[in-house]
Amino acid sequence: MSAAADTVTTAGRVSAGGPLGTVQHLVAHEVRLLASIGRWVARRPHGIGHGRAFSYGRGQGAMMFGFGFVSVLESVCMAVLLRNHPAVHRVVLALDVYTLLLIVGMHAASVTRPHVLDNTEDEEDAFLRIRRAAHVDVRVPLAAITSVRRELVTTHEKRDGRLDLAIGAQTTITLELSSPVRHFTFLGRPKDVTMIRFHADEPEALVREIRAALEPTQEPA
């Protein structure tokens, strides 16, 4: 089995083609966002298992709070403007509340779906799970990693073979692979990548742990 087959997408499979597949993918994504709110309240992170979790959403907390504040402010303004149209106001209010739930769900998904480093099992099955909220979930075998380094990047241009997962417009870790790993875009399109740049709240710790996991086991003298 190739390394590309060892990856994980957020949905667990490629969505069906056509408009129906796109709608199904969008609905599944929103369901995961709403479910993340419950996980956040219950403090039940997703998909850690026996691995170690590394957070990445701390840098976007203020931005998400700003989005939520704007959504609430818009709802208040629309209530004033539509006070003489109660039927329309109810529809707009429902949309505003749902939008606010999605914003909270985005932050909750970032908190409850951290990066996961799992090298507790067989060395061939060890992996690094790189995620961003509820729409990116890539499982990278440790055996496919050739280098990892801390690298602050604030400009991300699209390039074939590279996946940029910026948080707050920056990535802090660069991962280079010996064989391509398959990633699926937000709408389910496959994309093979050999370099992944992503963000972690504590990049030094994660880079150190990845390098330690990559070191071959040494027998005592």
Phi, psi and omega in degrees: 000134182283163179297330180296333181279351183267015183266166179233133172258163181299320182277347179087352178197166176281132180289158180295153182285170177085176181301322181297318179296322178296316179297316179299320180294318180294317179296317179298322179296316180292325176297320178294323178297314180294323177294330180295331178297316178297319178295322180295315179295319181277355182057050180239091179296157186257132167070030180273317180059232179267004182276184178248134184267144177227119185282162179214354188269000184297324184289344182255005182301314181296321180295317179294323176298320178297317177299318180296319179296317178297321180296317179294317179298319178297320180297319179294317180297318179293327177297322178290316183292329184254022184296336178265005179229074187300323181295313178295321181298321180297320179295314180296320179297319179298318178295321179294318179296319180294320177298318178297321178297320179294323178296314177297321179297324177299314180290319179298321179295323178294327181282318187271353179238070182283171168295149181227128173250118183232105174234030182275343181263205178300143182302327181290336182261359181294144185208162171242123181257114183255128185224161170215110182052226184253009185242356174228127180209098185243127179259114184252117175298136179298331180294341181270354183274123177261330178203150176218137181209155173278127183209114179279119180232128180246355177238124185233104176265142180295134180210139179298138178084004180231139178242120179252121180242075184282145172236123185062035178065023178214150170239151185236353181226137177243129182240127177248139187242149179278337178221151185293146175244134183274127177242144178250131183290179183303326180262013173089015179275133182286145179211122179271131183232147176241000175219134179233125174246125184216175185247146172220145180295328178234076186298324181299316181295317181292317178299318180297318181291322179294315179297321178295323179289333180280341181292135179293146178294129182254135177283143178296145182293000000 
